[in-house]
Amino acid sequence: AIKDLEIPLQKKVRLILGTDEESGWADMDYYKEKEEIPVIGFAPDAEFPLIHAEKGILHLEISKKFSTPLRYIQEIRGGQRANVVPDTCTVILKDLPLKTIQEILQEMVLPEGVSAKVKEETGESIILTFKGLSAHGSLPQKGKNALIFALKFLKELDLSQEEKKLIQWLYEGSKGYYGEGFGITLADEPSGKLSLNLGIMNCSAEDISFVLDIRYPVTFGKEDVLIPMTKEAEKRGLNLLVLSHQEAHHVPKESPLVQGLLKAYSEVTGKEGYPFAIGGGTYAKVMAQGVAFGPSFPGEPEVIHSPDEYLSIENLILTTKIYAQAILNLAQKPSS
């Protein structure tokens, strides 16, 4: 529409289409090798009014090979992606009385939407399943982590000393949403509290590995998380590996970019615009002066990362009008 109306612009406007936002951003690495990254810009991959701060994202794998096989635990398995709250967990135990297991399950107080039951008994082994509620890993408080409820159950069993210590540490460390169990409760004014999600666990009688999704506030660095977490792991003979890391990103609320985009949002919708922070990561981090801007509106159903993710036609048209006004606010030549 801007081109059709021949409105003069004083800045180049470029649409960059990414294809690897969920899997490592190799597309942006390639783009930076071939093209110059824009000075300012926005990523239409989040929510309105505007996201000016995105927390740093650390995925940590913690693992250990046991010197002797675990006595009773044969398997704890749950989660497929670190950035998703696991909604299922399978536990396999051996040489424990079924009656005791069933009694502990019956005594457990579970919130609505969470279930735990004996799925199968095969010879010496008992298979249990735990069901929870999935959510985005940046908002663990909105989910019900099946792994946490499995650990809560396991810590009530009469296990070996090694098993008890491991399960108790895992449960206490990961049951909180803000890193309190691991001693990494960080917070700041621009972006709020650190968040922690136990996203994946694979434990057998021989070894264990689990992955934590940690989102740290924008005024901190990864070492503020890594140093205490490394100490925690080393105390228990565990190995820690950084699987991936995205730096925190922050554009001041008073910047011309933020103010120009919020003005466009208010001009089109008639509603007051305001900047806020998230734990998620968007392509906005590619640009030094980049923010996330739409396309979801406040009060709309949260369908991001859900089956049948959608945007209504009405909101798509409204979003297009906002983006057109935003381009004019940032790039239009002043009238002489």
Order of alpha helices (4+ residues) and beta strands (2+ residues): alpha-beta-beta-beta-beta-beta-beta-alpha-beta-beta-alpha-alpha-beta-beta-beta-beta-alpha-beta-beta-alpha-beta-beta-beta-alpha
